[in-house]
Amino acid sequence: MAGKAVAESVRTTLGPRGMDKMLVDSGGEVVITNDGATILNEMDIEHPAAQMIVEVAETQEEEVGDGTTTAGVIAGNLLGEAEDLIEQDVHATTIVEGYHEAAEIALDAIDEQISEAAVDDEVLKQVAESSMTGKGTGGLTAESLAETVVEAVRHVESDEGVARENVTVHTQIGASSNATELVPGIVIDEEPAHDGMPTEIEDASIAVLDVELGVRTGDVDAEYAIDSIDQLNAAIDAEESEVQGYAETVAESGADVVVTTEDVDDRVSTFLANEGILVFENVGSSDTADILSATGATRVGALDDLEEADFGKADRIRTANFGDDDLAFVEGGAAAEAVTVFVRGGTEHIVDELERAIGDALDVAATALASGEVVPGAGATEIAIANKIREEAAGIEGRKQLAVTAFADALDVVPRTLAANTGQDPIDALVDLRAAHDSEGRAGLITDGEDVTIDDPLEFGVVDPADVKREAIESATEAATMIVRIDDVIAAE
């Protein structure tokens, strides 16, 4: 019951007409989304069996990036069907065996549904758009965002595969979502160490330091007695000489941009600003790691060790102000191996949902590009899987046949939910989908504005990566069978 309840909570978010959920925590923080993984992660769930449904969504998100709601809903309905079988005195072990056999049939059915068309840019756009349709995308259409997603994924494609980790999403409040753009490099939350420093440098040579560019201080408290003005002047001159030495060493190194994890003395930053050098100070470890990775720089722990060979390269580094925030854009050159989708939106809720939608689209586009396999969406693949399982069930003896058939019935929840969320009668839609599948070989619920028709999803560009369907079947089956085998919950020490 707990597992079914959790699955039911996300069922209405499924599909292009899925509804959103407003999640409010004890501190009053609000999250508005229809992303299944986010909803389940944010929910306050204590029941251990229900938590296993959450783990299904987490696994789906980690492996393929999308299909979390589908996986959770299928798992919940597998539990519902199992409950009915148990009430009919079908043993849990028989149900588990039947479910696993049905899952194998389902995986074969998915292979049969793979489109013969090559996964080119147009298909990748369809995959990304299908993933984002129905999600909050602000003033942008899923179609326009899909172009950005495909461009980003193609940017990190190589002979070794698709480096999805080299694509990041950076959100910034303060403009229409139409200002969302693709940055060929990385974006970090940093500002120049001095107002007089340049805001843009072309063909940048970047030095990354773990050095404090200022007067050295001891590790213990100490006082120095000064008896005359000459001693004071000497101390000041020594300090100035030390600071000047740092500034001149950096300037003479040939670096255009300096990134340091430590402080920079105001006198040093002023000198470097006059030299036209851009400096970022107190840069965090995460941003430093991103800069090292994106530019190919080598981290240096002492100024005396700084050499040109340690420099990273970028075509351009620019800084920009967005309200109260300052950002640095590291673009091109060695940084071109990484790419950032710079997401804009008028409110925090909009940019958060855009970030989730684009993140999922990037994941599925990368998955489709890597595997080269896509299947029809809009419930067509689930109809085909359920149909094949019912055909195969006729040849299975004993009560296990009931479990196999129940697995097929559980998969019907996907097209039924899609129909309900578009305002159609679920039963009528399911009957029509089965009839169309039998006659045409492929049929899904196509939503076009206010119109809902039954047709071939591939003809309308509604496609999903085959791996998303496989992972949903496997993870949902694993969670459902694990719960079915539990006959008691016992408090442990």
Disulfide bonds with the S-S distance in Angstrom:
none
